[in-house]
Amino acid sequence: MATSQDFATWTCGEKLDRRYLLHALRAMAPDLRRVAAGSTHKTIYMPDIEAHRS
């Protein structure tokens, strides 16, 4: 198995329930697809990921 630099993770702690994060990311899927860039390999760059943090 291999990964690339196009890999971002959210680590859940005591204040973030993993099930909530799963549902939140699924709900955000259309927005995340909209900001993805690239013709061959779609990527969401870190500034765009950080912009979705609250």
Gaussian input, Z-matrix of N, CA and C with variables (Angstrom, degrees):
# hf/3-21g

backbone

0 1
 N
 C     1     B1
 C     2     B2     1     A1
 N     3     B3     2     A2     1     D1
 C     4     B4     3     A3     2     D2
 C     5     B5     4     A4     3     D3
 N     6     B6     5     A5     4     D4
 C     7     B7     6     A6     5     D5
 C     8     B8     7     A7     6     D6
 N     9     B9     8     A8     7     D7
 C    10    B10     9     A9     8     D8
 C    11    B11    10    A10     9     D9
 N    12    B12    11    A11    10    D10
 C    13    B13    12    A12    11    D11
 C    14    B14    13    A13    12    D12
 N    15    B15    14    A14    13    D13
 C    16    B16    15    A15    14    D14
 C    17    B17    16    A16    15    D15
 N    18    B18    17    A17    16    D16
 C    19    B19    18    A18    17    D17
 C    20    B20    19    A19    18    D18
 N    21    B21    20    A20    19    D19
 C    22    B22    21    A21    20    D20
 C    23    B23    22    A22    21    D21
 N    24    B24    23    A23    22    D22
 C    25    B25    24    A24    23    D23
 C    26    B26    25    A25    24    D24
 N    27    B27    26    A26    25    D25
 C    28    B28    27    A27    26    D26
 C    29    B29    28    A28    27    D27
 N    30    B30    29    A29    28    D28
 C    31    B31    30    A30    29    D29
 C    32    B32    31    A31    30    D30
 N    33    B33    32    A32    31    D31
 C    34    B34    33    A33    32    D32
 C    35    B35    34    A34    33    D33
 N    36    B36    35    A35    34    D34
 C    37    B37    36    A36    35    D35
 C    38    B38    37    A37    36    D36
 N    39    B39    38    A38    37    D37
 C    40    B40    39    A39    38    D38
 C    41    B41    40    A40    39    D39
 N    42    B42    41    A41    40    D40
 C    43    B43    42    A42    41    D41
 C    44    B44    43    A43    42    D42
 N    45    B45    44    A44    43    D43
 C    46    B46    45    A45    44    D44
 C    47    B47    46    A46    45    D45
 N    48    B48    47    A47    46    D46
 C    49    B49    48    A48    47    D47
 C    50    B50    49    A49    48    D48
 N    51    B51    50    A50    49    D49
 C    52    B52    51    A51    50    D50
 C    53    B53    52    A52    51    D51
 N    54    B54    53    A53    52    D52
 C    55    B55    54    A54    53    D53
 C    56    B56    55    A55    54    D54
 N    57    B57    56    A56    55    D55
 C    58    B58    57    A57    56    D56
 C    59    B59    58    A58    57    D57
 N    60    B60    59    A59    58    D58
 C    61    B61    60    A60    59    D59
 C    62    B62    61    A61    60    D60
 N    63    B63    62    A62    61    D61
 C    64    B64    63    A63    62    D62
 C    65    B65    64    A64    63    D63
 N    66    B66    65    A65    64    D64
 C    67    B67    66    A66    65    D65
 C    68    B68    67    A67    66    D66
 N    69    B69    68    A68    67    D67
 C    70    B70    69    A69    68    D68
 C    71    B71    70    A70    69    D69
 N    72    B72    71    A71    70    D70
 C    73    B73    72    A72    71    D71
 C    74    B74    73    A73    72    D72
 N    75    B75    74    A74    73    D73
 C    76    B76    75    A75    74    D74
 C    77    B77    76    A76    75    D75
 N    78    B78    77    A77    76    D76
 C    79    B79    78    A78    77    D77
 C    80    B80    79    A79    78    D78
 N    81    B81    80    A80    79    D79
 C    82    B82    81    A81    80    D80
 C    83    B83    82    A82    81    D81
 N    84    B84    83    A83    82    D82
 C    85    B85    84    A84    83    D83
 C    86    B86    85    A85    84    D84
 N    87    B87    86    A86    85    D85
 C    88    B88    87    A87    86    D86
 C    89    B89    88    A88    87    D87
 N    90    B90    89    A89    88    D88
 C    91    B91    90    A90    89    D89
 C    92    B92    91    A91    90    D90
 N    93    B93    92    A92    91    D91
 C    94    B94    93    A93    92    D92
 C    95    B95    94    A94    93    D93
 N    96    B96    95    A95    94    D94
 C    97    B97    96    A96    95    D95
 C    98    B98    97    A97    96    D96
 N    99    B99    98    A98    97    D97
 C   100   B100    99    A99    98    D98
 C   101   B101   100   A100    99    D99
 N   102   B102   101   A101   100   D100
 C   103   B103   102   A102   101   D101
 C   104   B104   103   A103   102   D102
 N   105   B105   104   A104   103   D103
 C   106   B106   105   A105   104   D104
 C   107   B107   106   A106   105   D105
 N   108   B108   107   A107   106   D106
 C   109   B109   108   A108   107   D107
 C   110   B110   109   A109   108   D108
 N   111   B111   110   A110   109   D109
 C   112   B112   111   A111   110   D110
 C   113   B113   112   A112   111   D111
 N   114   B114   113   A113   112   D112
 C   115   B115   114   A114   113   D113
 C   116   B116   115   A115   114   D114
 N   117   B117   116   A116   115   D115
 C   118   B118   117   A117   116   D116
 C   119   B119   118   A118   117   D117
 N   120   B120   119   A119   118   D118
 C   121   B121   120   A120   119   D119
 C   122   B122   121   A121   120   D120
 N   123   B123   122   A122   121   D121
 C   124   B124   123   A123   122   D122
 C   125   B125   124   A124   123   D123
 N   126   B126   125   A125   124   D124
 C   127   B127   126   A126   125   D125
 C   128   B128   127   A127   126   D126
 N   129   B129   128   A128   127   D127
 C   130   B130   129   A129   128   D128
 C   131   B131   130   A130   129   D129
 N   132   B132   131   A131   130   D130
 C   133   B133   132   A132   131   D131
 C   134   B134   133   A133   132   D132
 N   135   B135   134   A134   133   D133
 C   136   B136   135   A135   134   D134
 C   137   B137   136   A136   135   D135
 N   138   B138   137   A137   136   D136
 C   139   B139   138   A138   137   D137
 C   140   B140   139   A139   138   D138
 N   141   B141   140   A140   139   D139
 C   142   B142   141   A141   140   D140
 C   143   B143   142   A142   141   D141
 N   144   B144   143   A143   142   D142
 C   145   B145   144   A144   143   D143
 C   146   B146   145   A145   144   D144
 N   147   B147   146   A146   145   D145
 C   148   B148   147   A147   146   D146
 C   149   B149   148   A148   147   D147
 N   150   B150   149   A149   148   D148
 C   151   B151   150   A150   149   D149
 C   152   B152   151   A151   150   D150
 N   153   B153   152   A152   151   D151
 C   154   B154   153   A153   152   D152
 C   155   B155   154   A154   153   D153
 N   156   B156   155   A155   154   D154
 C   157   B157   156   A156   155   D155
 C   158   B158   157   A157   156   D156
 N   159   B159   158   A158   157   D157
 C   160   B160   159   A159   158   D158
 C   161   B161   160   A160   159   D159

   B1=1.4344
   B2=1.5192
   B3=1.3112
   B4=1.4617
   B5=1.5175
   B6=1.3025
   B7=1.4600
   B8=1.5195
   B9=1.3019
   B10=1.4559
   B11=1.5227
   B12=1.3019
   B13=1.4612
   B14=1.5291
   B15=1.3178
   B16=1.4648
   B17=1.5196
   B18=1.3029
   B19=1.4532
   B20=1.5235
   B21=1.3213
   B22=1.4654
   B23=1.5209
   B24=1.3217
   B25=1.4656
   B26=1.5166
   B27=1.2903
   B28=1.4549
   B29=1.5178
   B30=1.3046
   B31=1.4543
   B32=1.5184
   B33=1.3123
   B34=1.4581
   B35=1.5241
   B36=1.3006
   B37=1.4545
   B38=1.5067
   B39=1.3103
   B40=1.4650
   B41=1.5233
   B42=1.3332
   B43=1.4587
   B44=1.5309
   B45=1.3265
   B46=1.4608
   B47=1.5212
   B48=1.3120
   B49=1.4618
   B50=1.5303
   B51=1.3107
   B52=1.4615
   B53=1.5266
   B54=1.3370
   B55=1.4719
   B56=1.5244
   B57=1.3406
   B58=1.4618
   B59=1.5268
   B60=1.3445
   B61=1.4584
   B62=1.5200
   B63=1.3169
   B64=1.4647
   B65=1.5268
   B66=1.3281
   B67=1.4653
   B68=1.5301
   B69=1.3241
   B70=1.4659
   B71=1.5235
   B72=1.3358
   B73=1.4667
   B74=1.5263
   B75=1.3150
   B76=1.4711
   B77=1.5249
   B78=1.3221
   B79=1.4659
   B80=1.5239
   B81=1.3304
   B82=1.4649
   B83=1.5278
   B84=1.3238
   B85=1.4646
   B86=1.5300
   B87=1.3351
   B88=1.4731
   B89=1.5387
   B90=1.3208
   B91=1.4653
   B92=1.5180
   B93=1.3232
   B94=1.4577
   B95=1.5205
   B96=1.3310
   B97=1.4689
   B98=1.5299
   B99=1.3179
   B100=1.4681
   B101=1.5249
   B102=1.3398
   B103=1.4654
   B104=1.5294
   B105=1.3316
   B106=1.4639
   B107=1.5264
   B108=1.3315
   B109=1.4564
   B110=1.5161
   B111=1.3146
   B112=1.4595
   B113=1.5095
   B114=1.3235
   B115=1.4643
   B116=1.5291
   B117=1.3181
   B118=1.4553
   B119=1.5227
   B120=1.3020
   B121=1.4596
   B122=1.5275
   B123=1.3194
   B124=1.4663
   B125=1.5184
   B126=1.3122
   B127=1.4583
   B128=1.5145
   B129=1.3123
   B130=1.4629
   B131=1.5210
   B132=1.3119
   B133=1.4545
   B134=1.5310
   B135=1.3378
   B136=1.4583
   B137=1.5292
   B138=1.3242
   B139=1.4712
   B140=1.5241
   B141=1.3411
   B142=1.4759
   B143=1.5225
   B144=1.3205
   B145=1.4708
   B146=1.5228
   B147=1.3178
   B148=1.4653
   B149=1.5278
   B150=1.3176
   B151=1.4618
   B152=1.5128
   B153=1.3394
   B154=1.4661
   B155=1.5193
   B156=1.3321
   B157=1.4709
   B158=1.5184
   B159=1.3068
   B160=1.4769
   B161=1.5002
   A1=108.61
   A2=115.25
   A3=120.06
   A4=109.36
   A5=115.82
   A6=121.42
   A7=107.82
   A8=115.84
   A9=120.85
   A10=109.29
   A11=116.10
   A12=120.28
   A13=111.25
   A14=117.47
   A15=121.61
   A16=111.35
   A17=117.40
   A18=122.51
   A19=108.45
   A20=117.12
   A21=121.39
   A22=107.93
   A23=116.44
   A24=120.37
   A25=110.69
   A26=115.21
   A27=122.18
   A28=105.10
   A29=116.97
   A30=121.13
   A31=108.42
   A32=115.49
   A33=120.17
   A34=110.08
   A35=115.67
   A36=122.17
   A37=109.30
   A38=116.35
   A39=120.78
   A40=112.68
   A41=117.09
   A42=120.36
   A43=113.47
   A44=117.99
   A45=121.43
   A46=109.92
   A47=115.42
   A48=121.71
   A49=109.00
   A50=118.00
   A51=122.37
   A52=112.86
   A53=117.29
   A54=120.11
   A55=110.50
   A56=116.18
   A57=119.72
   A58=109.94
   A59=116.95
   A60=120.78
   A61=110.59
   A62=117.78
   A63=121.86
   A64=110.77
   A65=116.88
   A66=120.49
   A67=111.65
   A68=116.97
   A69=119.87
   A70=110.53
   A71=117.71
   A72=120.43
   A73=111.44
   A74=116.88
   A75=119.23
   A76=110.92
   A77=116.96
   A78=120.57
   A79=111.13
   A80=116.89
   A81=121.52
   A82=112.43
   A83=118.90
   A84=122.44
   A85=113.32
   A86=119.97
   A87=118.19
   A88=112.47
   A89=117.02
   A90=120.38
   A91=111.18
   A92=117.29
   A93=121.06
   A94=111.03
   A95=117.24
   A96=119.89
   A97=110.86
   A98=116.66
   A99=121.22
   A100=111.57
   A101=118.40
   A102=120.18
   A103=112.27
   A104=117.98
   A105=120.52
   A106=109.28
   A107=115.92
   A108=121.65
   A109=109.64
   A110=115.30
   A111=121.61
   A112=110.98
   A113=115.78
   A114=119.45
   A115=112.12
   A116=118.01
   A117=121.42
   A118=111.10
   A119=115.57
   A120=122.29
   A121=108.01
   A122=117.14
   A123=121.49
   A124=110.32
   A125=116.33
   A126=122.77
   A127=109.53
   A128=115.62
   A129=121.46
   A130=105.56
   A131=116.54
   A132=120.81
   A133=111.15
   A134=116.13
   A135=122.03
   A136=113.89
   A137=121.11
   A138=118.52
   A139=112.77
   A140=116.56
   A141=120.05
   A142=110.66
   A143=117.76
   A144=120.81
   A145=109.97
   A146=116.12
   A147=119.77
   A148=112.12
   A149=117.49
   A150=120.88
   A151=111.95
   A152=117.74
   A153=121.24
   A154=112.94
   A155=116.75
   A156=119.82
   A157=109.27
   A158=115.23
   A159=117.80
   A160=110.09
   D1=142.82
   D2=179.45
   D3=-138.26
   D4=151.21
   D5=174.05
   D6=-127.16
   D7=169.89
   D8=178.38
   D9=-123.65
   D10=-176.61
   D11=177.85
   D12=-70.74
   D13=-6.43
   D14=179.00
   D15=-86.63
   D16=34.80
   D17=-175.49
   D18=-119.77
   D19=121.61
   D20=177.71
   D21=-125.68
   D22=144.23
   D23=178.71
   D24=-127.89
   D25=151.65
   D26=167.86
   D27=-112.69
   D28=128.47
   D29=177.80
   D30=-104.55
   D31=121.79
   D32=-178.36
   D33=-81.50
   D34=134.49
   D35=175.01
   D36=-114.29
   D37=-157.24
   D38=-178.55
   D39=-65.67
   D40=-28.34
   D41=-175.77
   D42=-91.29
   D43=-5.86
   D44=-178.39
   D45=-129.91
   D46=114.20
   D47=179.25
   D48=-78.92
   D49=131.85
   D50=-176.76
   D51=-62.19
   D52=-32.48
   D53=178.69
   D54=-70.17
   D55=-37.84
   D56=176.31
   D57=-62.64
   D58=-44.94
   D59=179.72
   D60=-60.41
   D61=-43.99
   D62=178.21
   D63=-56.05
   D64=-49.68
   D65=-178.30
   D66=-68.77
   D67=-36.09
   D68=178.23
   D69=-64.99
   D70=-44.64
   D71=179.18
   D72=-65.98
   D73=-38.33
   D74=176.56
   D75=-63.50
   D76=-39.93
   D77=178.66
   D78=-67.96
   D79=-29.53
   D80=-179.32
   D81=-85.06
   D82=-4.20
   D83=-174.17
   D84=-50.75
   D85=-46.25
   D86=179.23
   D87=-61.08
   D88=-39.99
   D89=178.14
   D90=-66.35
   D91=-41.48
   D92=-179.65
   D93=-66.41
   D94=-39.04
   D95=177.07
   D96=-65.11
   D97=-34.56
   D98=-178.47
   D99=-66.26
   D100=-34.64
   D101=-178.72
   D102=-89.92
   D103=-5.12
   D104=178.42
   D105=-66.76
   D106=137.60
   D107=-178.11
   D108=-123.66
   D109=153.61
   D110=176.35
   D111=123.67
   D112=145.54
   D113=-178.49
   D114=-90.06
   D115=-38.08
   D116=-178.44
   D117=-98.25
   D118=-44.45
   D119=-176.29
   D120=-125.64
   D121=111.55
   D122=-179.23
   D123=-74.64
   D124=132.25
   D125=-178.30
   D126=-135.68
   D127=146.63
   D128=170.91
   D129=-111.15
   D130=118.52
   D131=-175.26
   D132=-79.53
   D133=155.02
   D134=-174.86
   D135=-53.20
   D136=-41.64
   D137=177.29
   D138=-57.59
   D139=-36.03
   D140=178.01
   D141=-71.62
   D142=-38.29
   D143=176.50
   D144=-63.86
   D145=-46.36
   D146=-179.05
   D147=-65.05
   D148=-29.55
   D149=177.91
   D150=-66.72
   D151=-23.29
   D152=179.31
   D153=-87.77
   D154=-5.25
   D155=178.04
   D156=-71.63
   D157=145.68
   D158=175.01
   D159=-132.29

